[in-house]
């Protein structure tokens, strides 16, 4: 019978974005087992209603607990975390970690002039989750929050550079560029793949912050606190399983380009509803 600590960490996102968090987790905690589900059949979550996103996230989280027996869940999607993190934390039998608070703390720490920005999906920005998280991290900090509809679709098409995405970014980033910020949080797990374009537009004086590394540190801390870290003496490296509710071949091919060789194959995860 496998040790309790051998149970995997479960993660989910609407698609490929959460792979930025998976990468950080694998790098920081290489011997942890991991199950990742990308809900590509129902992406993007950003423009969907909070009711739909909540339903999807609850379905994914329950599957991770019951079908995969995970020991912890990482909601590797800002849109889902903004809507349903607290509910999942209150109802599930395992610890649940989101990306919003770790990101907010990191961007506040990165700012010297105490003016920060966050960009995210329409759903994330409308939820005002970052207003609360940044104020909790530091009440003096002024936040400019701007939605970037369309960014996720460019990433999912692997069109992370080029004229079209740059033109869209010029337009969407204008409010944060004009706000005098010195640190910008990429408040969507897909956006780190657009870092090149975003940093070109924001200029060298604005630090880009992504929540992936910070979230991985929070996971490590939570595992240690609950005595659930997989023993370092475990002979094997962690196993990493990847699932997609859409085209698994496409998920494996594009996902490998984003995450690296650990994503050698993907399996199918069946949604219960649309
Ligand atoms: N990557 C997700 C996020 O962090 C979701 C993007 C989407 O599906 O619209 O918000």
py3Dmol code that shows the C-alpha trace and the ligand (Angstrom):
import py3Dmol

protein = """\
ATOM      1  CA  UNK A   1       0.000   0.000   0.000  1.00  0.00           C
ATOM      2  CA  UNK A   2       1.535   3.366  -1.020  1.00  0.00           C
ATOM      3  CA  UNK A   3       2.331   5.855   1.736  1.00  0.00           C
ATOM      4  CA  UNK A   4      -0.123   8.724   2.240  1.00  0.00           C
ATOM      5  CA  UNK A   5       2.611  11.110   1.181  1.00  0.00           C
ATOM      6  CA  UNK A   6       2.914   9.305  -2.171  1.00  0.00           C
ATOM      7  CA  UNK A   7      -0.565  10.505  -3.133  1.00  0.00           C
ATOM      8  CA  UNK A   8      -0.275  13.036  -5.963  1.00  0.00           C
ATOM      9  CA  UNK A   9      -0.797  16.781  -5.885  1.00  0.00           C
ATOM     10  CA  UNK A  10      -3.779  17.572  -8.129  1.00  0.00           C
ATOM     11  CA  UNK A  11      -3.901  20.633 -10.347  1.00  0.00           C
ATOM     12  CA  UNK A  12      -6.301  22.017 -12.881  1.00  0.00           C
ATOM     13  CA  UNK A  13      -6.705  24.860 -15.350  1.00  0.00           C
ATOM     14  CA  UNK A  14      -8.916  25.565 -18.339  1.00  0.00           C
ATOM     15  CA  UNK A  15      -6.067  24.499 -20.626  1.00  0.00           C
ATOM     16  CA  UNK A  16      -2.342  25.059 -20.932  1.00  0.00           C
ATOM     17  CA  UNK A  17      -1.946  28.047 -18.592  1.00  0.00           C
ATOM     18  CA  UNK A  18      -1.631  26.005 -15.424  1.00  0.00           C
ATOM     19  CA  UNK A  19       1.417  24.326 -16.942  1.00  0.00           C
ATOM     20  CA  UNK A  20       3.381  27.431 -15.875  1.00  0.00           C
ATOM     21  CA  UNK A  21       2.520  26.480 -12.295  1.00  0.00           C
ATOM     22  CA  UNK A  22       3.184  22.775 -12.954  1.00  0.00           C
ATOM     23  CA  UNK A  23       6.667  23.670 -14.259  1.00  0.00           C
ATOM     24  CA  UNK A  24       7.442  25.634 -11.097  1.00  0.00           C
ATOM     25  CA  UNK A  25       6.137  22.793  -8.901  1.00  0.00           C
ATOM     26  CA  UNK A  26       8.141  20.123 -10.706  1.00  0.00           C
ATOM     27  CA  UNK A  27      11.286  22.254 -10.426  1.00  0.00           C
ATOM     28  CA  UNK A  28      10.821  22.981  -6.719  1.00  0.00           C
ATOM     29  CA  UNK A  29       9.424  19.588  -5.662  1.00  0.00           C
ATOM     30  CA  UNK A  30      10.829  17.072  -8.160  1.00  0.00           C
ATOM     31  CA  UNK A  31       9.914  13.978  -6.167  1.00  0.00           C
ATOM     32  CA  UNK A  32       6.231  14.859  -5.717  1.00  0.00           C
ATOM     33  CA  UNK A  33       3.709  12.953  -7.837  1.00  0.00           C
ATOM     34  CA  UNK A  34       1.432  15.201  -9.886  1.00  0.00           C
ATOM     35  CA  UNK A  35      -1.878  14.952 -11.735  1.00  0.00           C
ATOM     36  CA  UNK A  36      -2.762  17.864 -14.017  1.00  0.00           C
ATOM     37  CA  UNK A  37      -6.086  18.325 -15.814  1.00  0.00           C
ATOM     38  CA  UNK A  38      -6.436  20.892 -18.593  1.00  0.00           C
ATOM     39  CA  UNK A  39     -10.122  21.433 -19.315  1.00  0.00           C
ATOM     40  CA  UNK A  40      -9.538  22.278 -22.980  1.00  0.00           C
ATOM     41  CA  UNK A  41     -12.999  21.067 -24.010  1.00  0.00           C
ATOM     42  CA  UNK A  42     -14.525  23.973 -22.081  1.00  0.00           C
ATOM     43  CA  UNK A  43     -11.811  26.650 -22.310  1.00  0.00           C
ATOM     44  CA  UNK A  44     -11.647  29.620 -22.203  1.00  0.00           C
ATOM     45  CA  UNK A  45     -13.065  30.214 -18.747  1.00  0.00           C
ATOM     46  CA  UNK A  46     -12.415  33.977 -18.803  1.00  0.00           C
ATOM     47  CA  UNK A  47     -15.518  35.072 -20.725  1.00  0.00           C
ATOM     48  CA  UNK A  48     -17.828  32.490 -19.062  1.00  0.00           C
ATOM     49  CA  UNK A  49     -20.247  33.264 -16.248  1.00  0.00           C
ATOM     50  CA  UNK A  50     -19.123  32.781 -12.654  1.00  0.00           C
ATOM     51  CA  UNK A  51     -21.863  30.127 -12.350  1.00  0.00           C
ATOM     52  CA  UNK A  52     -20.326  28.040 -15.160  1.00  0.00           C
ATOM     53  CA  UNK A  53     -16.742  28.469 -13.957  1.00  0.00           C
ATOM     54  CA  UNK A  54     -17.816  27.443 -10.441  1.00  0.00           C
ATOM     55  CA  UNK A  55     -19.527  24.313 -11.789  1.00  0.00           C
ATOM     56  CA  UNK A  56     -16.486  23.308 -13.881  1.00  0.00           C
ATOM     57  CA  UNK A  57     -14.058  23.896 -11.024  1.00  0.00           C
ATOM     58  CA  UNK A  58     -16.139  21.888  -8.536  1.00  0.00           C
ATOM     59  CA  UNK A  59     -16.367  18.998 -11.012  1.00  0.00           C
ATOM     60  CA  UNK A  60     -12.600  19.033 -11.629  1.00  0.00           C
ATOM     61  CA  UNK A  61     -11.718  19.320  -7.947  1.00  0.00           C
ATOM     62  CA  UNK A  62     -14.077  16.491  -6.974  1.00  0.00           C
ATOM     63  CA  UNK A  63     -12.608  14.269  -9.665  1.00  0.00           C
ATOM     64  CA  UNK A  64      -9.097  14.976  -8.403  1.00  0.00           C
ATOM     65  CA  UNK A  65     -10.134  14.040  -4.845  1.00  0.00           C
ATOM     66  CA  UNK A  66     -12.260  10.972  -5.640  1.00  0.00           C
ATOM     67  CA  UNK A  67     -10.796   9.536  -8.858  1.00  0.00           C
ATOM     68  CA  UNK A  68      -7.135  10.404  -8.312  1.00  0.00           C
ATOM     69  CA  UNK A  69      -6.991  10.446  -4.487  1.00  0.00           C
ATOM     70  CA  UNK A  70      -4.884  13.598  -4.482  1.00  0.00           C
ATOM     71  CA  UNK A  71      -3.473  14.879  -1.192  1.00  0.00           C
ATOM     72  CA  UNK A  72      -3.768  18.563  -2.124  1.00  0.00           C
ATOM     73  CA  UNK A  73      -5.285  20.665  -4.903  1.00  0.00           C
ATOM     74  CA  UNK A  74      -3.707  23.609  -6.675  1.00  0.00           C
ATOM     75  CA  UNK A  75      -6.227  25.717  -8.558  1.00  0.00           C
ATOM     76  CA  UNK A  76      -3.777  26.728 -11.295  1.00  0.00           C
ATOM     77  CA  UNK A  77      -6.240  29.110 -12.906  1.00  0.00           C
ATOM     78  CA  UNK A  78      -6.860  32.653 -11.746  1.00  0.00           C
ATOM     79  CA  UNK A  79     -10.367  32.754 -13.176  1.00  0.00           C
ATOM     80  CA  UNK A  80     -11.460  29.662 -11.242  1.00  0.00           C
ATOM     81  CA  UNK A  81      -9.565  30.651  -8.087  1.00  0.00           C
ATOM     82  CA  UNK A  82     -11.155  34.122  -8.135  1.00  0.00           C
ATOM     83  CA  UNK A  83     -14.636  32.603  -8.219  1.00  0.00           C
ATOM     84  CA  UNK A  84     -14.527  29.440  -6.158  1.00  0.00           C
ATOM     85  CA  UNK A  85     -11.317  29.043  -4.132  1.00  0.00           C
ATOM     86  CA  UNK A  86     -12.889  29.771  -0.757  1.00  0.00           C
ATOM     87  CA  UNK A  87     -15.785  27.423  -1.422  1.00  0.00           C
ATOM     88  CA  UNK A  88     -13.412  24.603  -2.384  1.00  0.00           C
ATOM     89  CA  UNK A  89     -11.310  25.258   0.712  1.00  0.00           C
ATOM     90  CA  UNK A  90     -14.417  25.087   2.899  1.00  0.00           C
ATOM     91  CA  UNK A  91     -15.889  21.936   1.366  1.00  0.00           C
ATOM     92  CA  UNK A  92     -13.080  19.609   0.268  1.00  0.00           C
ATOM     93  CA  UNK A  93     -11.299  17.125   2.481  1.00  0.00           C
ATOM     94  CA  UNK A  94      -7.824  18.131   1.247  1.00  0.00           C
ATOM     95  CA  UNK A  95      -5.979  21.488   1.390  1.00  0.00           C
ATOM     96  CA  UNK A  96      -6.687  23.741  -1.608  1.00  0.00           C
ATOM     97  CA  UNK A  97      -4.222  26.383  -2.789  1.00  0.00           C
ATOM     98  CA  UNK A  98      -4.939  29.114  -5.311  1.00  0.00           C
ATOM     99  CA  UNK A  99      -2.803  31.475  -7.353  1.00  0.00           C
ATOM    100  CA  UNK A 100      -4.365  34.811  -6.392  1.00  0.00           C
ATOM    101  CA  UNK A 101      -2.883  35.492  -2.927  1.00  0.00           C
ATOM    102  CA  UNK A 102       0.640  34.261  -3.798  1.00  0.00           C
ATOM    103  CA  UNK A 103       0.637  36.493  -6.906  1.00  0.00           C
ATOM    104  CA  UNK A 104      -0.678  39.534  -5.029  1.00  0.00           C
ATOM    105  CA  UNK A 105       1.989  39.158  -2.348  1.00  0.00           C
ATOM    106  CA  UNK A 106       4.727  38.827  -4.963  1.00  0.00           C
ATOM    107  CA  UNK A 107       3.700  41.911  -6.963  1.00  0.00           C
ATOM    108  CA  UNK A 108       3.456  44.037  -3.819  1.00  0.00           C
ATOM    109  CA  UNK A 109       6.958  42.917  -2.816  1.00  0.00           C
ATOM    110  CA  UNK A 110       8.317  43.698  -6.289  1.00  0.00           C
ATOM    111  CA  UNK A 111       7.047  47.299  -6.342  1.00  0.00           C
ATOM    112  CA  UNK A 112       9.135  50.207  -5.091  1.00  0.00           C
ATOM    113  CA  UNK A 113       6.749  53.052  -5.970  1.00  0.00           C
ATOM    114  CA  UNK A 114       3.758  51.182  -4.530  1.00  0.00           C
ATOM    115  CA  UNK A 115       1.780  51.395  -7.751  1.00  0.00           C
ATOM    116  CA  UNK A 116       1.100  47.981  -9.209  1.00  0.00           C
ATOM    117  CA  UNK A 117      -0.975  46.545 -12.030  1.00  0.00           C
ATOM    118  CA  UNK A 118      -2.694  43.248 -12.634  1.00  0.00           C
ATOM    119  CA  UNK A 119      -3.939  41.868 -15.926  1.00  0.00           C
ATOM    120  CA  UNK A 120      -6.263  38.895 -16.142  1.00  0.00           C
ATOM    121  CA  UNK A 121      -9.286  37.464 -17.879  1.00  0.00           C
ATOM    122  CA  UNK A 122     -12.598  39.322 -17.888  1.00  0.00           C
ATOM    123  CA  UNK A 123     -13.884  36.941 -15.202  1.00  0.00           C
ATOM    124  CA  UNK A 124     -10.886  37.412 -12.921  1.00  0.00           C
ATOM    125  CA  UNK A 125     -10.913  41.204 -13.142  1.00  0.00           C
ATOM    126  CA  UNK A 126     -14.719  41.401 -12.722  1.00  0.00           C
ATOM    127  CA  UNK A 127     -14.490  39.286  -9.559  1.00  0.00           C
ATOM    128  CA  UNK A 128     -12.302  42.006  -7.941  1.00  0.00           C
ATOM    129  CA  UNK A 129     -10.405  39.206  -6.187  1.00  0.00           C
ATOM    130  CA  UNK A 130      -7.099  41.061  -6.708  1.00  0.00           C
ATOM    131  CA  UNK A 131      -8.401  44.268  -5.090  1.00  0.00           C
ATOM    132  CA  UNK A 132      -8.959  42.237  -1.927  1.00  0.00           C
ATOM    133  CA  UNK A 133      -5.717  40.251  -2.161  1.00  0.00           C
ATOM    134  CA  UNK A 134      -3.487  43.295  -2.820  1.00  0.00           C
ATOM    135  CA  UNK A 135      -5.151  45.311  -0.033  1.00  0.00           C
ATOM    136  CA  UNK A 136      -4.582  42.360   2.313  1.00  0.00           C
ATOM    137  CA  UNK A 137      -0.905  42.218   1.295  1.00  0.00           C
ATOM    138  CA  UNK A 138      -0.423  45.994   1.707  1.00  0.00           C
ATOM    139  CA  UNK A 139      -3.222  48.553   2.162  1.00  0.00           C
ATOM    140  CA  UNK A 140      -1.043  51.435   0.866  1.00  0.00           C
ATOM    141  CA  UNK A 141      -0.509  49.964  -2.582  1.00  0.00           C
ATOM    142  CA  UNK A 142      -2.498  51.411  -5.486  1.00  0.00           C
ATOM    143  CA  UNK A 143      -3.736  48.791  -7.930  1.00  0.00           C
ATOM    144  CA  UNK A 144      -4.773  49.228 -11.557  1.00  0.00           C
ATOM    145  CA  UNK A 145      -6.573  46.112 -12.811  1.00  0.00           C
ATOM    146  CA  UNK A 146      -7.254  45.536 -16.510  1.00  0.00           C
ATOM    147  CA  UNK A 147      -8.842  42.637 -18.389  1.00  0.00           C
ATOM    148  CA  UNK A 148      -7.071  41.276 -21.468  1.00  0.00           C
ATOM    149  CA  UNK A 149      -9.718  39.342 -23.424  1.00  0.00           C
ATOM    150  CA  UNK A 150      -8.174  37.464 -26.327  1.00  0.00           C
ATOM    151  CA  UNK A 151      -4.730  36.802 -24.800  1.00  0.00           C
ATOM    152  CA  UNK A 152      -5.648  33.262 -23.740  1.00  0.00           C
ATOM    153  CA  UNK A 153      -6.813  32.350 -27.239  1.00  0.00           C
ATOM    154  CA  UNK A 154      -3.460  33.458 -28.696  1.00  0.00           C
ATOM    155  CA  UNK A 155      -1.624  31.225 -26.224  1.00  0.00           C
ATOM    156  CA  UNK A 156      -3.879  28.244 -26.888  1.00  0.00           C
ATOM    157  CA  UNK A 157      -3.076  28.671 -30.611  1.00  0.00           C
ATOM    158  CA  UNK A 158       0.636  28.889 -29.739  1.00  0.00           C
ATOM    159  CA  UNK A 159       0.739  32.338 -31.323  1.00  0.00           C
ATOM    160  CA  UNK A 160       2.773  33.967 -28.587  1.00  0.00           C
ATOM    161  CA  UNK A 161       4.632  36.505 -30.756  1.00  0.00           C
ATOM    162  CA  UNK A 162       3.868  38.380 -33.980  1.00  0.00           C
ATOM    163  CA  UNK A 163       1.982  41.369 -35.280  1.00  0.00           C
ATOM    164  CA  UNK A 164      -1.570  40.360 -34.315  1.00  0.00           C
ATOM    165  CA  UNK A 165      -0.867  39.591 -30.651  1.00  0.00           C
ATOM    166  CA  UNK A 166       1.378  42.674 -30.342  1.00  0.00           C
ATOM    167  CA  UNK A 167      -1.333  44.950 -31.736  1.00  0.00           C
ATOM    168  CA  UNK A 168      -3.895  43.524 -29.337  1.00  0.00           C
ATOM    169  CA  UNK A 169      -1.470  43.868 -26.422  1.00  0.00           C
ATOM    170  CA  UNK A 170      -0.721  47.516 -27.314  1.00  0.00           C
ATOM    171  CA  UNK A 171      -4.417  48.260 -27.031  1.00  0.00           C
ATOM    172  CA  UNK A 172      -5.233  46.207 -23.945  1.00  0.00           C
ATOM    173  CA  UNK A 173      -2.181  47.180 -21.908  1.00  0.00           C
ATOM    174  CA  UNK A 174      -2.688  50.951 -22.367  1.00  0.00           C
ATOM    175  CA  UNK A 175      -4.452  51.450 -18.988  1.00  0.00           C
ATOM    176  CA  UNK A 176      -1.682  49.724 -17.000  1.00  0.00           C
ATOM    177  CA  UNK A 177       1.074  51.366 -19.072  1.00  0.00           C
ATOM    178  CA  UNK A 178      -0.397  54.799 -18.397  1.00  0.00           C
ATOM    179  CA  UNK A 179      -0.885  54.215 -14.662  1.00  0.00           C
ATOM    180  CA  UNK A 180       2.759  54.765 -13.646  1.00  0.00           C
ATOM    181  CA  UNK A 181       3.139  51.277 -12.182  1.00  0.00           C
ATOM    182  CA  UNK A 182       6.538  49.656 -11.640  1.00  0.00           C
ATOM    183  CA  UNK A 183       5.338  46.044 -11.247  1.00  0.00           C
ATOM    184  CA  UNK A 184       2.766  44.149 -13.278  1.00  0.00           C
ATOM    185  CA  UNK A 185       1.265  40.859 -12.158  1.00  0.00           C
ATOM    186  CA  UNK A 186       0.375  38.419 -14.899  1.00  0.00           C
ATOM    187  CA  UNK A 187      -2.896  37.446 -13.228  1.00  0.00           C
ATOM    188  CA  UNK A 188      -3.696  34.629 -15.614  1.00  0.00           C
ATOM    189  CA  UNK A 189      -1.603  31.484 -15.740  1.00  0.00           C
ATOM    190  CA  UNK A 190      -1.559  31.660 -19.538  1.00  0.00           C
ATOM    191  CA  UNK A 191       0.093  35.080 -19.671  1.00  0.00           C
ATOM    192  CA  UNK A 192       3.697  34.114 -18.820  1.00  0.00           C
ATOM    193  CA  UNK A 193       3.822  32.634 -22.343  1.00  0.00           C
ATOM    194  CA  UNK A 194       3.251  36.192 -23.640  1.00  0.00           C
ATOM    195  CA  UNK A 195       5.968  37.730 -21.447  1.00  0.00           C
ATOM    196  CA  UNK A 196       8.100  38.798 -24.397  1.00  0.00           C
ATOM    197  CA  UNK A 197       5.333  40.851 -26.011  1.00  0.00           C
ATOM    198  CA  UNK A 198       4.056  42.231 -22.698  1.00  0.00           C
ATOM    199  CA  UNK A 199       7.492  43.326 -21.494  1.00  0.00           C
ATOM    200  CA  UNK A 200       8.265  44.955 -24.846  1.00  0.00           C
ATOM    201  CA  UNK A 201       5.156  47.098 -24.442  1.00  0.00           C
ATOM    202  CA  UNK A 202       5.498  47.834 -20.718  1.00  0.00           C
ATOM    203  CA  UNK A 203       9.163  48.793 -21.046  1.00  0.00           C
ATOM    204  CA  UNK A 204      12.266  47.997 -18.987  1.00  0.00           C
ATOM    205  CA  UNK A 205      11.137  49.881 -15.865  1.00  0.00           C
ATOM    206  CA  UNK A 206       8.175  47.613 -15.174  1.00  0.00           C
ATOM    207  CA  UNK A 207       8.898  44.267 -13.506  1.00  0.00           C
ATOM    208  CA  UNK A 208       6.683  41.425 -14.709  1.00  0.00           C
ATOM    209  CA  UNK A 209       5.603  39.112 -11.910  1.00  0.00           C
ATOM    210  CA  UNK A 210       4.054  35.707 -12.422  1.00  0.00           C
ATOM    211  CA  UNK A 211       2.447  33.736  -9.649  1.00  0.00           C
ATOM    212  CA  UNK A 212       3.854  30.318 -10.581  1.00  0.00           C
ATOM    213  CA  UNK A 213       7.039  30.315  -8.468  1.00  0.00           C
ATOM    214  CA  UNK A 214       5.299  31.941  -5.536  1.00  0.00           C
ATOM    215  CA  UNK A 215       2.477  29.395  -5.658  1.00  0.00           C
ATOM    216  CA  UNK A 216       4.983  26.534  -5.712  1.00  0.00           C
ATOM    217  CA  UNK A 217       6.571  27.917  -2.535  1.00  0.00           C
ATOM    218  CA  UNK A 218       3.154  28.104  -0.855  1.00  0.00           C
ATOM    219  CA  UNK A 219       2.530  24.459  -1.836  1.00  0.00           C
ATOM    220  CA  UNK A 220       5.897  23.426  -0.386  1.00  0.00           C
ATOM    221  CA  UNK A 221       5.142  25.239   2.864  1.00  0.00           C
ATOM    222  CA  UNK A 222       1.668  23.662   3.114  1.00  0.00           C
ATOM    223  CA  UNK A 223       3.068  20.165   2.508  1.00  0.00           C
ATOM    224  CA  UNK A 224       5.670  20.605   5.221  1.00  0.00           C
ATOM    225  CA  UNK A 225       3.152  22.054   7.663  1.00  0.00           C
ATOM    226  CA  UNK A 226       0.753  19.128   7.209  1.00  0.00           C
ATOM    227  CA  UNK A 227       3.522  16.481   7.138  1.00  0.00           C
ATOM    228  CA  UNK A 228       2.377  15.506   3.641  1.00  0.00           C
ATOM    229  CA  UNK A 229       5.651  16.126   1.756  1.00  0.00           C
ATOM    230  CA  UNK A 230       6.845  13.012  -0.066  1.00  0.00           C
ATOM    231  CA  UNK A 231       9.970  11.783   1.636  1.00  0.00           C
ATOM    232  CA  UNK A 232      13.165  12.927  -0.049  1.00  0.00           C
ATOM    233  CA  UNK A 233      14.509   9.428   0.411  1.00  0.00           C
ATOM    234  CA  UNK A 234      11.769   8.035  -1.870  1.00  0.00           C
ATOM    235  CA  UNK A 235      13.849   6.228  -4.437  1.00  0.00           C
ATOM    236  CA  UNK A 236      12.007   7.393  -7.526  1.00  0.00           C
ATOM    237  CA  UNK A 237      11.430  10.838  -8.939  1.00  0.00           C
ATOM    238  CA  UNK A 238       7.844  12.010  -8.965  1.00  0.00           C
ATOM    239  CA  UNK A 239       5.452  10.750 -11.626  1.00  0.00           C
ATOM    240  CA  UNK A 240       3.611  13.376 -13.635  1.00  0.00           C
ATOM    241  CA  UNK A 241       0.300  12.579 -15.285  1.00  0.00           C
ATOM    242  CA  UNK A 242      -1.454  14.943 -17.655  1.00  0.00           C
ATOM    243  CA  UNK A 243      -5.114  14.835 -18.685  1.00  0.00           C
ATOM    244  CA  UNK A 244      -7.145  16.891 -21.111  1.00  0.00           C
ATOM    245  CA  UNK A 245     -10.883  17.026 -21.680  1.00  0.00           C
ATOM    246  CA  UNK A 246     -10.271  17.921 -25.337  1.00  0.00           C
ATOM    247  CA  UNK A 247      -7.922  16.636 -28.031  1.00  0.00           C
ATOM    248  CA  UNK A 248      -5.285  14.703 -26.082  1.00  0.00           C
ATOM    249  CA  UNK A 249      -2.834  14.529 -28.976  1.00  0.00           C
ATOM    250  CA  UNK A 250      -2.884  18.308 -29.364  1.00  0.00           C
ATOM    251  CA  UNK A 251      -2.629  18.752 -25.607  1.00  0.00           C
ATOM    252  CA  UNK A 252       0.454  16.539 -25.422  1.00  0.00           C
ATOM    253  CA  UNK A 253       2.189  18.184 -28.387  1.00  0.00           C
ATOM    254  CA  UNK A 254       1.597  21.818 -27.486  1.00  0.00           C
ATOM    255  CA  UNK A 255       1.828  21.136 -23.758  1.00  0.00           C
ATOM    256  CA  UNK A 256       5.265  19.552 -24.177  1.00  0.00           C
ATOM    257  CA  UNK A 257       6.481  22.689 -25.934  1.00  0.00           C
ATOM    258  CA  UNK A 258       5.235  24.780 -23.021  1.00  0.00           C
ATOM    259  CA  UNK A 259       6.144  22.517 -20.080  1.00  0.00           C
ATOM    260  CA  UNK A 260       9.036  20.432 -21.319  1.00  0.00           C
ATOM    261  CA  UNK A 261       9.815  16.715 -21.610  1.00  0.00           C
ATOM    262  CA  UNK A 262       7.883  15.673 -18.495  1.00  0.00           C
ATOM    263  CA  UNK A 263       4.729  15.991 -20.598  1.00  0.00           C
ATOM    264  CA  UNK A 264       5.432  12.970 -22.746  1.00  0.00           C
ATOM    265  CA  UNK A 265       1.778  11.957 -23.185  1.00  0.00           C
ATOM    266  CA  UNK A 266      -1.714  13.041 -22.206  1.00  0.00           C
ATOM    267  CA  UNK A 267      -4.784  11.022 -21.289  1.00  0.00           C
ATOM    268  CA  UNK A 268      -8.446  11.804 -21.711  1.00  0.00           C
ATOM    269  CA  UNK A 269     -10.523  13.243 -18.875  1.00  0.00           C
ATOM    270  CA  UNK A 270     -14.265  13.089 -19.493  1.00  0.00           C
ATOM    271  CA  UNK A 271     -16.383  16.113 -18.581  1.00  0.00           C
ATOM    272  CA  UNK A 272     -19.839  15.498 -17.103  1.00  0.00           C
ATOM    273  CA  UNK A 273     -21.434  18.533 -18.764  1.00  0.00           C
ATOM    274  CA  UNK A 274     -20.763  21.397 -21.145  1.00  0.00           C
TER     275      UNK A 274
END
"""
ligand_1 = """\
10
LIG
N -5.407 30.346 -17.289
C -6.622 30.721 -16.685
C -6.494 31.865 -15.748
O -5.490 31.919 -15.066
C -7.870 30.701 -17.520
C -7.880 31.399 -18.803
C -9.167 31.140 -19.562
O -9.541 29.994 -19.703
O -9.815 32.116 -19.990
O -7.351 32.692 -15.599
"""
view = py3Dmol.view(width=600, height=400)
view.addModel(protein, "pdb")
view.setStyle({"model": 0}, {"cartoon": {"style": "trace"}})
view.addModel(ligand_1, "xyz")
view.setStyle({"model": 1}, {"stick": {}})
view.zoomTo()
view.show()
